[in-house]
Amino acid sequence: MDEGHLLWHDASTSASAALATHAQTVLGPGTVTSGRLCPACGSSDHGRPWLRHAGQPVQVSLSRSGPHLLTAIAAREVGVDVETAVIEVLPTLVHAPGEAGDLARAWARKEAVLKARGTGLATPMPAVVLAQERWWDVDAPEGYVAALAVLP
């Protein structure tokens, strides 16, 4: 589980139900509680997801796009992102100086890294240099791209 365990769900599934299913699939039976916590303002209405399984904290992440929901569980801070394969955004909003290539893949990779760091899009994507990060592309449904990041 060091590199993370992934599970796809239908996007209509609630975050808490998807995370509970994933935790019990990977970790076995046990009481699961989950929620969100914003590191900036302390709100439970938004922010990074958290999960406890059988009373123990578990590192989790989730992402939705179209009809898809992807959850990740890992032993260390984890981030996951799924995006449509074609996005219309200026390259300067995604790429760091010297980076080039597929914008949707770069976006998914960088958002996964930012989720693992716990900052999300509060950190500008060009501040993330993919060559200096630990991420993996994830097999995604047709028309989508996905990435996983786990902090060292």
Summary of the structure (lengths in Angstrom):
residues: 152
radius of gyration: 15.0
end to end distance: 13.0
largest distance: 47.4
contacts: 471
relative contact order: 0.19
helix: 26%
strand: 35%
